[in-house]
Amino acid sequence: LRMLDNSFFNYDKDNNIKYLLDTLPIIEDWYQYSIVRANLTVMTWNDMATGLRALKIGYLINQLFRKENINLISEYYQDLLIKLAKIHLTELLSQRISLNNHGIFQAHGLVMLAWLLNDNNSVKYGLGHMHTLINQQFYTEGVHTENSDDYHWFIYKTFDSITKFEPYLNDTSIQKILK
């Protein structure tokens, strides 16, 4: 669902809900093709693909289910987004969280969907994986374990952006590691 990124960018820039509403048929198409018709490939539930798709579904729920927007989407699409969130959360809970950059997106997708679905136990589970991933990604001196300047800043900026999301804000140990 990477083709949705431009719509998300435009929505963030202009706050025009049309950009998000235009993504719903694409989400439905993915659901019909992959879930209903079971056209599964080795990449359908790939660690990073699942995490990134979960984040896109979570983003749509977070934006479209706001009181000022909820009446703009049909009940069908509301139900579809919740169904996809539950399917992806179940899948992420059953996957082994990768101990690399893919795992960051798996764990964050899990935390986001669990938080949006009010599943506190799964939020805690995902946060536990984030702790492991952050500690595994950086040496105690604060340098990324890949020993690459570009990769260091990519991962640091990724964690810095992720941890601005509400479930992470009160997690002082994650904030401390990033500082």
Buried (B, 14 or more C-beta within 10 A) or exposed (E): BEEBEEBBEBBEEEEEBEBBBBBBEBBBEBBEEBBEEEEEEEEBBBBBBBBBBBBBBBBBBBBBBEEEEEEEBEEEBBEBBBEBBBBBBEBBBEBEBBEBBBBBBBBBBBBBBBBBBEBEEBBEBBBEBBBBBBEEBBEEEEEBEBEEEEBBEBBBEBBEEBBEBEBBEEBEEBEEBBE
